[in-house]
Amino acid sequence: MLHYPLDNLLPVDAGGFYGEFGGAYVPDSLKDNIRSLDEVFRRCVSESDFMTEFDRLLQDYVGRPTPLYFATRLSEACGARIYLKREDLNHTGAHKINNAIGLGLLARRMGKRRIIAETGAGQHGVAAATVAALLGMECVVYMGAEDVARQQPNVMRMRMLGAKVVPVEAGNATLNNAVDAALASWCSDPEAFYLIGSAVGPHPYPEMVARFQSVISYEIRRQLMEVEGRENPDYVVACIGGGSNAAGAFYHFIDEPDVRLVAVEAGGKGTSTGLTAASLSTGRCGVLHGSRTMVMMEPDGGIREAYSISAGLDYPGIGPLQAYLASTGRTRVEVVNDDEALRAAFELSSAEGIIPALESSHAIAALKHIDLRPDDVVVVNLSGRGDKDMATYMEWK
Ligand SMILES: *Cc1c(COP(=O)(O)O)cnc(C)c1O
């Protein structure tokens, strides 16, 4: 059995700051809660009982390690050596389950009975509902009403798993509003466990999520060593919504300067149209959902609603780690618009027989933005599968 080391390799200080980003901006009613969560987390990741259960569930239940697949025809088309990290093959269809298992085990350790979660595309809602069923807990998932309409298969899965799905009508009824509702619900019921779905929110959430997702790059290094005889690729490419799959894919490479990290944000209809989710490219520094980070804002400082065809990237903020890595130039940020992502989804499907999630299609499309050489080794994190997006794909076609 693999043993995942969840060591803290992040550029984070004791207050949860990544440079100027991060921190824990929460109401007083949640401060004790956050403090005890932090303590329990640090204790658990250093205990072999906890870690053995995490290792075992990721392997026997989630199906890890996920393959690192050499994509022959995509490589030919791109003129480089392209590997896909197959997070789409995880149980429930995306990388979200890695974190949901970790946080779910923490919730159980803290004696929690009730899980609160938010979801955009529904992948995190499904992961949270799955873990709640697995561990015998109650689960309530907040989801924007617009997303409930465009992600029906996942809504049905959550309900079958026994979760209660609460549609949120506020704002443009997408992920931002769902996070607001989940946080409000947590404030009124601090005894519940908030099982967050991305590397966002108040400290220690971004750190915990990144460390649970670090299994992705831990595996990539070992797998590349086997096939390429080296642990470091030339590029790692990942899409960013809140930044959790990217955090996991980049994690063990952050301190490896020869590995170029490419973070791909959703341009929507284009950054100049106002219909975008590109918070790094168009945002300003502000506080959103408990953390100081890059946020898309109106001129008056109000939050500007995000737009992307992909419900999982449709968020006006970004986790503090990604804001920091972009601000220092450690990551290169690429913007991919809706139409490029849709085209990439069809190209990957016909070249490799793999239907990617719309989110992951943004990462695939970004390959065309990079000047690649034939011997470059590129790992693209294929964060999820496309089943939930079939209606959108067929409508576009
Ligand atoms: C949720 C989701 C994303 C975006 O979230 P991150 O936290 O940025 O990873 C990307 N891909 C898939 C398949 C998702 O479900």
The ligand as an ORCA input file, in Angstrom:
! r2SCAN-3c Opt
* xyz 0 1
  C     -14.664     21.511     -9.083
  C     -13.893     21.143    -10.256
  C     -12.841     21.958    -10.725
  C     -12.514     23.301    -10.147
  O     -12.176     23.311     -8.807
  P     -10.683     23.458     -8.293
  O     -10.838     23.583     -6.826
  O     -10.091     24.673     -8.911
  O      -9.967     22.238     -8.695
  C     -12.085     21.494    -11.792
  N     -12.371     20.330    -12.406
  C     -13.389     19.535    -11.994
  C     -13.646     18.268    -12.720
  C     -14.179     19.913    -10.916
  O     -15.177     19.118    -10.528
*
